[in-house]
Amino acid sequence: MFFATTAPSLMGRNAFRPSGRSFERFLDQTLQANRYHARSVEQDEKSYTLSFDVPGITREQLTIGIEGNVVRIQTRDDAPRKYKVAYELPTDLDVQGSQAKLENGVLVLQLAKLAPMRKVTELAIN
């Protein structure tokens, strides 16, 4: 004779709940990470051009930091939306030759490449 329960067990219902929550967390993190990607990235011989959508943010609420080849963009505490992103570029950047422009909710960074300095020293032959 074969006996089976007719009511679903509580163990079966709860078995997939933790994985469902972690999957939801994964989707939330993925969607938030994709939100901060640059809308467009262009490069020529002398500079990189990155543009971002930052609606509702004023230039006083944004900070842009450049250190070597890393660009960090984030909002201040008083901003209505929070943005915090960092990009590592292949070459070092020239801060004096770079500029940022915020217009109609679009931030455009024109980042000048730092010309590599030649460190070749000529050795005298005896």
DRENROTOR-304480 format. One record per residue: residue number from 1; residue in three letters; x, y, z of N, C-alpha, C, O, CB in turn. Coordinates in steps of 0.2 Angstrom, whole numbers, plus 5000, padded with zeros to 4 digits. Glycine has a CB too. Example, Ala and Ser with C-alpha at 12.3 -4.5 7.8 and 13.67 -1.06 7.14 Angstrom:
2
(r 1,"ala",(5066,4972,5039),(5062,4978,5039),(5066,4984,5039),(5071,4983,5042),(5057,4978,5045))
(r 2,"ser",(5064,4989,5035),(5068,4995,5036),(5064,5000,5039),(5067,5006,5040),(5070,4997,5029))
//
This chain:
126
(r 1,"met",(5004,4994,5000),(5000,5000,5000),(5004,5006,5000),(5010,5006,5003),(4995,5000,5006))
(r 2,"phe",(5002,5012,4996),(5006,5018,4996),(5003,5023,4999),(4997,5025,4998),(5008,5019,4988))
(r 3,"phe",(5006,5027,5004),(5003,5033,5007),(5007,5039,5005),(5013,5039,5004),(5004,5032,5015))
(r 4,"ala",(5003,5044,5003),(5006,5051,5001),(5002,5056,5005),(4996,5055,5006),(5005,5052,4994))
(r 5,"thr",(5005,5062,5007),(5001,5067,5010),(4997,5071,5005),(5000,5072,4999),(5006,5072,5014))
(r 6,"thr",(4992,5074,5007),(4988,5078,5002),(4989,5085,5003),(4988,5089,4998),(4980,5076,5003))
(r 7,"ala",(4991,5087,5009),(4993,5094,5010),(5000,5096,5008),(5005,5092,5010),(4991,5096,5017))
(r 8,"pro",(5002,5101,5005),(5009,5103,5003),(5013,5104,5009),(5010,5107,5014),(5009,5109,4998))
(r 9,"ser",(5018,5101,5010),(5022,5102,5016),(5026,5109,5016),(5027,5112,5011),(5028,5097,5016))
(r 10,"leu",(5027,5111,5022),(5030,5118,5023),(5037,5118,5021),(5040,5123,5018),(5029,5120,5030))
(r 11,"met",(5040,5112,5021),(5047,5111,5019),(5048,5113,5012),(5053,5116,5010),(5050,5104,5021))
(r 12,"gly",(5044,5110,5008),(5044,5111,5001),(5043,5118,4998),(5046,5120,4994),(5039,5106,4997))
(r 13,"arg",(5038,5121,5002),(5037,5128,5000),(5043,5133,5002),(5045,5138,4998),(5031,5131,5003))
(r 14,"asn",(5046,5132,5007),(5052,5136,5009),(5058,5135,5006),(5063,5138,5007),(5052,5136,5017))
(r 15,"ala",(5059,5129,5003),(5065,5127,5000),(5068,5132,4995),(5074,5132,4995),(5065,5120,4997))
(r 16,"phe",(5064,5135,4991),(5067,5140,4986),(5067,5147,4988),(5069,5151,4984),(5063,5138,4980))
(r 17,"arg",(5064,5149,4994),(5064,5156,4996),(5070,5159,4996),(5071,5164,4994),(5060,5156,5002))
(r 18,"pro",(5075,5156,5000),(5082,5160,5000),(5085,5161,4993),(5088,5166,4992),(5087,5156,5005))
(r 19,"ser",(5085,5156,4989),(5088,5157,4982),(5084,5163,4978),(5087,5166,4975),(5088,5151,4978))
(r 20,"gly",(5077,5163,4979),(5073,5168,4976),(5075,5175,4978),(5076,5180,4974),(5066,5167,4977))
(r 21,"arg",(5077,5176,4985),(5079,5182,4987),(5086,5184,4985),(5087,5190,4983),(5079,5182,4995))
(r 22,"ser",(5090,5180,4984),(5097,5181,4982),(5096,5183,4974),(5100,5187,4972),(5102,5175,4983))
(r 23,"phe",(5092,5179,4971),(5091,5181,4964),(5088,5188,4963),(5091,5192,4958),(5087,5176,4960))
(r 24,"glu",(5084,5190,4967),(5081,5197,4967),(5086,5202,4968),(5087,5207,4965),(5075,5198,4972))
(r 25,"arg",(5091,5200,4973),(5096,5205,4975),(5101,5206,4969),(5103,5211,4968),(5100,5202,4982))
(r 26,"phe",(5102,5200,4966),(5107,5200,4960),(5104,5205,4955),(5108,5208,4952),(5108,5193,4958))
(r 27,"leu",(5098,5204,4953),(5095,5208,4948),(5095,5215,4950),(5096,5220,4946),(5087,5206,4947))
(r 28,"asp",(5093,5217,4956),(5094,5224,4959),(5101,5227,4958),(5101,5233,4955),(5091,5225,4966))
(r 29,"gln",(5106,5223,4960),(5113,5226,4959),(5114,5226,4952),(5118,5231,4950),(5117,5221,4963))
(r 30,"thr",(5112,5222,4948),(5114,5222,4941),(5111,5228,4937),(5114,5232,4933),(5112,5216,4937))
(r 31,"leu",(5104,5229,4939),(5101,5235,4936),(5104,5242,4938),(5104,5246,4934),(5094,5235,4938))
(r 32,"gln",(5106,5242,4945),(5109,5248,4947),(5116,5249,4944),(5117,5255,4943),(5109,5248,4955))
(r 33,"ala",(5120,5244,4943),(5126,5245,4940),(5126,5247,4933),(5130,5251,4931),(5130,5238,4940))
(r 34,"asn",(5121,5245,4929),(5120,5247,4922),(5118,5254,4922),(5119,5257,4917),(5115,5242,4919))
(r 35,"arg",(5114,5256,4927),(5112,5263,4927),(5117,5268,4926),(5116,5274,4923),(5107,5264,4933))
(r 36,"tyr",(5123,5267,4929),(5129,5272,4929),(5133,5271,4923),(5138,5275,4923),(5132,5271,4936))
(r 37,"his",(5132,5267,4919),(5137,5266,4913),(5136,5272,4909),(5131,5276,4908),(5136,5260,4909))
(r 38,"ala",(5142,5274,4906),(5142,5280,4901),(5137,5279,4896),(5137,5273,4893),(5149,5282,4899))
(r 39,"arg",(5134,5284,4894),(5129,5283,4888),(5133,5283,4881),(5131,5279,4877),(5125,5289,4887))
(r 40,"ser",(5139,5286,4881),(5143,5285,4875),(5151,5286,4877),(5152,5291,4882),(5141,5290,4869))
(r 41,"val",(5155,5283,4874),(5162,5283,4875),(5165,5284,4869),(5165,5279,4864),(5165,5277,4880))
(r 42,"glu",(5169,5289,4868),(5173,5290,4861),(5180,5291,4863),(5182,5294,4868),(5170,5296,4857))
(r 43,"gln",(5184,5290,4858),(5192,5291,4859),(5195,5293,4852),(5193,5290,4847),(5195,5284,4862))
(r 44,"asp",(5199,5298,4853),(5203,5299,4847),(5211,5299,4850),(5212,5297,4855),(5201,5306,4844))
(r 45,"glu",(5215,5302,4846),(5222,5302,4847),(5224,5306,4853),(5229,5304,4857),(5226,5304,4841))
(r 46,"lys",(5220,5311,4855),(5222,5316,4860),(5217,5316,4866),(5219,5318,4871),(5222,5323,4858))
(r 47,"ser",(5211,5313,4866),(5207,5313,4871),(5202,5307,4871),(5201,5304,4866),(5203,5320,4871))
(r 48,"tyr",(5198,5307,4877),(5192,5302,4878),(5186,5307,4879),(5187,5312,4882),(5193,5297,4884))
(r 49,"thr",(5181,5305,4876),(5175,5309,4878),(5169,5304,4880),(5168,5299,4877),(5172,5312,4871))
(r 50,"leu",(5167,5305,4887),(5162,5301,4890),(5156,5306,4891),(5157,5311,4893),(5165,5298,4897))
(r 51,"ser",(5150,5303,4890),(5144,5307,4892),(5140,5302,4896),(5139,5296,4895),(5141,5309,4885))
(r 52,"phe",(5136,5306,4901),(5132,5302,4906),(5125,5306,4906),(5125,5312,4905),(5136,5302,4913))
(r 53,"asp",(5120,5302,4908),(5114,5305,4909),(5113,5306,4917),(5113,5301,4920),(5108,5301,4906))
(r 54,"val",(5113,5312,4919),(5112,5314,4926),(5106,5319,4927),(5107,5325,4929),(5118,5317,4929))
(r 55,"pro",(5100,5317,4925),(5094,5321,4926),(5093,5324,4933),(5094,5320,4938),(5088,5318,4923))
(r 56,"gly",(5091,5330,4933),(5090,5333,4940),(5095,5335,4944),(5095,5337,4950),(5085,5328,4944))
(r 57,"ile",(5101,5334,4942),(5108,5336,4945),(5110,5342,4943),(5111,5343,4937),(5113,5330,4945))
(r 58,"thr",(5112,5347,4947),(5115,5353,4945),(5123,5352,4946),(5126,5348,4949),(5113,5359,4949))
(r 59,"arg",(5127,5357,4943),(5134,5357,4943),(5137,5358,4950),(5142,5355,4951),(5137,5362,4938))
(r 60,"glu",(5133,5361,4954),(5135,5362,4961),(5135,5355,4965),(5138,5355,4970),(5132,5367,4964))
(r 61,"gln",(5131,5351,4963),(5129,5345,4966),(5134,5339,4964),(5134,5333,4967),(5122,5342,4966))
(r 62,"leu",(5138,5340,4959),(5143,5335,4956),(5150,5336,4958),(5152,5342,4959),(5142,5335,4949))
(r 63,"thr",(5154,5331,4959),(5161,5332,4960),(5164,5327,4955),(5162,5321,4954),(5163,5330,4967))
(r 64,"ile",(5169,5329,4952),(5173,5325,4947),(5180,5325,4949),(5183,5330,4950),(5172,5327,4940))
(r 65,"gly",(5183,5319,4951),(5190,5319,4953),(5194,5314,4948),(5192,5309,4945),(5191,5316,4960))
(r 66,"ile",(5200,5317,4946),(5205,5313,4942),(5211,5312,4945),(5214,5316,4948),(5206,5317,4935))
(r 67,"glu",(5213,5305,4945),(5219,5303,4949),(5223,5298,4944),(5221,5293,4943),(5218,5300,4956))
(r 68,"gly",(5228,5301,4941),(5231,5296,4936),(5227,5295,4930),(5225,5299,4926),(5234,5290,4939))
(r 69,"asn",(5225,5288,4930),(5220,5286,4924),(5213,5284,4927),(5209,5281,4923),(5223,5280,4920))
(r 70,"val",(5212,5286,4933),(5205,5285,4936),(5201,5291,4936),(5203,5296,4939),(5206,5282,4943))
(r 71,"val",(5195,5291,4934),(5190,5296,4934),(5184,5294,4939),(5181,5289,4938),(5187,5298,4927))
(r 72,"arg",(5183,5298,4944),(5178,5297,4949),(5172,5303,4948),(5174,5309,4949),(5181,5297,4956))
(r 73,"ile",(5166,5300,4948),(5161,5305,4947),(5156,5303,4953),(5154,5297,4953),(5157,5305,4940))
(r 74,"gln",(5154,5308,4957),(5149,5307,4962),(5145,5313,4964),(5147,5319,4962),(5152,5304,4968))
(r 75,"thr",(5139,5312,4967),(5135,5318,4969),(5137,5319,4976),(5139,5315,4980),(5128,5316,4968))
(r 76,"arg",(5136,5326,4978),(5136,5328,4985),(5130,5325,4989),(5125,5323,4986),(5137,5335,4986))
(r 77,"asp",(5130,5326,4995),(5125,5324,5000),(5118,5327,4999),(5113,5324,5000),(5127,5325,5007))
(r 78,"asp",(5118,5334,4996),(5112,5337,4995),(5109,5336,4989),(5104,5339,4987),(5113,5345,4996))
(r 79,"ala",(5111,5332,4985),(5109,5330,4978),(5102,5326,4979),(5102,5321,4983),(5114,5327,4973))
(r 80,"pro",(5097,5327,4974),(5091,5323,4975),(5092,5316,4972),(5088,5311,4975),(5086,5326,4970))
(r 81,"arg",(5097,5314,4968),(5099,5307,4966),(5106,5306,4968),(5110,5311,4968),(5097,5306,4959))
(r 82,"lys",(5108,5300,4969),(5114,5298,4971),(5118,5294,4965),(5115,5290,4962),(5114,5293,4977))
(r 83,"tyr",(5123,5297,4963),(5128,5294,4958),(5135,5293,4961),(5137,5298,4964),(5128,5298,4951))
(r 84,"lys",(5138,5288,4960),(5144,5286,4962),(5147,5281,4957),(5145,5275,4957),(5145,5284,4969))
(r 85,"val",(5152,5283,4953),(5155,5279,4948),(5162,5280,4947),(5164,5286,4948),(5151,5279,4941))
(r 86,"ala",(5166,5276,4945),(5173,5277,4944),(5175,5273,4937),(5173,5267,4936),(5178,5274,4950))
(r 87,"tyr",(5179,5276,4933),(5181,5273,4927),(5189,5273,4927),(5192,5278,4929),(5179,5277,4921))
(r 88,"glu",(5192,5267,4925),(5199,5267,4924),(5200,5267,4917),(5198,5262,4913),(5202,5261,4928))
(r 89,"leu",(5204,5272,4914),(5206,5272,4907),(5213,5269,4906),(5217,5269,4910),(5205,5279,4905))
(r 90,"pro",(5214,5267,4900),(5221,5264,4898),(5227,5269,4899),(5232,5266,4900),(5220,5262,4891))
(r 91,"thr",(5226,5275,4898),(5232,5280,4899),(5230,5285,4904),(5224,5287,4906),(5233,5283,4892))
(r 92,"asp",(5236,5288,4907),(5235,5294,4912),(5232,5300,4908),(5232,5301,4902),(5242,5296,4915))
(r 93,"leu",(5228,5304,4912),(5225,5310,4910),(5228,5316,4912),(5231,5317,4917),(5217,5309,4912))
(r 94,"asp",(5227,5321,4907),(5230,5328,4908),(5224,5332,4911),(5220,5334,4908),(5233,5331,4902))
(r 95,"val",(5225,5334,4918),(5219,5337,4921),(5218,5344,4918),(5213,5347,4917),(5221,5338,4928))
(r 96,"gln",(5224,5348,4916),(5223,5355,4914),(5220,5355,4907),(5217,5360,4905),(5230,5358,4913))
(r 97,"gly",(5221,5350,4903),(5218,5349,4896),(5211,5346,4896),(5208,5346,4891),(5223,5345,4892))
(r 98,"ser",(5209,5344,4902),(5202,5341,4902),(5197,5346,4904),(5198,5351,4907),(5202,5335,4907))
(r 99,"gln",(5190,5345,4902),(5185,5349,4904),(5178,5345,4905),(5178,5340,4902),(5184,5355,4899))
(r 100,"ala",(5174,5348,4909),(5167,5345,4910),(5162,5350,4908),(5163,5356,4909),(5167,5342,4917))
(r 101,"lys",(5156,5347,4905),(5151,5352,4903),(5144,5348,4905),(5143,5342,4903),(5151,5353,4896))
(r 102,"leu",(5140,5352,4909),(5133,5349,4911),(5128,5353,4907),(5128,5359,4909),(5133,5349,4918))
(r 103,"glu",(5124,5350,4903),(5119,5354,4899),(5113,5349,4898),(5114,5344,4896),(5122,5356,4893))
(r 104,"asn",(5107,5352,4901),(5101,5348,4900),(5101,5341,4903),(5098,5336,4899),(5099,5348,4892))
(r 105,"gly",(5104,5340,4908),(5104,5333,4911),(5109,5329,4909),(5109,5323,4910),(5098,5330,4911))
(r 106,"val",(5114,5331,4904),(5119,5327,4901),(5126,5329,4903),(5127,5335,4901),(5118,5326,4893))
(r 107,"leu",(5130,5325,4906),(5137,5327,4908),(5141,5325,4903),(5141,5319,4901),(5138,5324,4915))
(r 108,"val",(5145,5329,4900),(5150,5327,4895),(5157,5329,4897),(5159,5334,4899),(5149,5331,4888))
(r 109,"leu",(5161,5324,4898),(5168,5324,4900),(5173,5324,4894),(5173,5319,4890),(5170,5319,4905))
(r 110,"gln",(5177,5329,4893),(5182,5329,4888),(5189,5328,4891),(5191,5333,4894),(5182,5335,4883))
(r 111,"leu",(5191,5322,4891),(5197,5320,4895),(5203,5320,4891),(5204,5315,4887),(5196,5314,4899))
(r 112,"ala",(5208,5324,4892),(5214,5324,4888),(5219,5319,4890),(5220,5318,4896),(5217,5331,4888))
(r 113,"lys",(5222,5315,4885),(5227,5310,4887),(5233,5314,4888),(5235,5319,4885),(5228,5305,4881))
(r 114,"leu",(5237,5311,4893),(5244,5314,4895),(5249,5311,4890),(5249,5304,4889),(5245,5312,4902))
(r 115,"ala",(5252,5315,4887),(5257,5312,4882),(5263,5309,4886),(5266,5311,4891),(5261,5318,4878))
(r 116,"pro",(5264,5303,4884),(5270,5299,4888),(5276,5302,4887),(5278,5304,4882),(5270,5292,4885))
(r 117,"met",(5280,5303,4893),(5286,5306,4893),(5292,5300,4891),(5291,5295,4894),(5288,5309,4899))
(r 118,"arg",(5296,5302,4887),(5301,5297,4885),(5307,5298,4891),(5309,5303,4892),(5304,5299,4878))
(r 119,"lys",(5309,5292,4893),(5314,5292,4899),(5320,5288,4896),(5323,5284,4900),(5311,5289,4905))
(r 120,"val",(5322,5289,4890),(5328,5286,4887),(5334,5290,4889),(5334,5296,4887),(5327,5285,4880))
(r 121,"thr",(5339,5287,4892),(5345,5291,4893),(5350,5288,4888),(5351,5281,4888),(5347,5290,4900))
(r 122,"glu",(5354,5292,4885),(5359,5289,4880),(5365,5287,4884),(5368,5291,4889),(5361,5295,4875))
(r 123,"leu",(5368,5282,4883),(5374,5279,4886),(5380,5280,4882),(5380,5278,4876),(5373,5272,4888))
(r 124,"ala",(5385,5283,4885),(5391,5284,4881),(5395,5278,4880),(5395,5273,4885),(5396,5289,4885))
(r 125,"ile",(5398,5277,4874),(5402,5271,4873),(5409,5273,4874),(5412,5278,4871),(5401,5268,4865))
(r 126,"asn",(5413,5268,4878),(5420,5270,4879),(5424,5266,4874),(5430,5266,4874),(5422,5267,4886))
//
